[in-house]
């Protein structure tokens, strides 16, 4: 019985001795709640009164003022719970639960040590965003003031409506270049923010990638300038060559090619076609050189392949052009000589089809298939013509032969003047 009463006495003594610790823990929780509530109120209400929601809406960090208020409330709750977590190790220590308090205390120590870096990185990102935004708006304003879209449309022979060229349109060249500048300004800022965090496993690969992008930026600008210069030179040389060719009387050949064309058929302007081909070739050469400036193996291989394939393309264009010109000239001549449009069309399209097959062969476009298809077409036409002419057109053939013989006899009866 004495042992039983002694155990109760010890338990009571332990409880009584532990009561101050419980009271201390409760007081710490109460203090934590008061501090956390105060911090949340200062953060949310103070920033709202300072006009932070309007600034967030203007900075495109929130869609509406209600959305900004909701985000500030969420951040305030995060601070509220962080304050509570800061007091938890002290509460467990007060309850003599050091085994539980130790890992939480270590976690909070690491978090508190990391918070300055995180805060500094956030400040760098926020300031960098506003700086990049300011530079973007400045560049967009300057480019819009000098009316770069108008000059670009003149350079590329494009017509733009006032609505498309207005600053509010996001697809204008001024806005596109301003967005590019925005990204270029933001890249080094993001790099500095990542380095501020001191997390090597995350910051090293991202920083290395961003540094590569920064190193490529000068080459990208040079490539863009080369392409723009190529477009300008190509347009100038193409227009100049077209004007010179028209001055040599090439328009007479173009008119003779179009003399037998129907109103709804496409017309041929040889001078304009040659000028356009030269313009495209110049742009291609400058584009290939721009790809080489970027110093990327894949793009270099593409550029080399394009240059090596250009002779085939040029020879194919020459063959196709000569075929079309010859087909039109010979077709018009046969049409005028025979007085039958069908004969001229047959000769014209036969030559064009042959030129197309020769062009495909020159381009190495499925050479075996193209050759076989050409042979099959020729053989099929020959067989069809022989069958039609031999079976179904015997009377027509007889009449044509009689006409040919009568005409030959008339020519023989005509007197000769003795000249060879």
Secondary structure, 3 states (H helix, E strand, C coil): CHHHHHHHHHHHHHHHHHHHHHHHHHHHHHHHHHHHHHHHHHHHHHHHHCCHHHHHHHCCCCCCHHHHHHHHHHHHHHHHHHHHHHHHHHHHHHCCCHHHHHHHHHHHHHHHHHHHHHHHHHHHHHHHHHHHHHHHHHHHHHHHHCCHHHHHHHHCCCCCCCCCCCCCCCCCHHHHHHHHHHHHHHHHHHHHHHHHHCCHHHHHHHHHHHHHHHHHHHHHHHHHHHHHHHHHHHHHHHHHHHHHHHHCCHHHHHHHHHCCCCCCCCCCCHHHHHHHHHHHHHHHHHHHHHHHHCCCHHHHHHHHHHHHHHHHHHHHHHHHHHHHHHHHHHHHHHHHHHCCHHHHHHHHHHHHHHHHHHHHHHCCCCHHHHHHHHHHHHHHHHHHHHHHHHHHCHHHHHHHHHHHHHHHHHHHHCCCCCCC
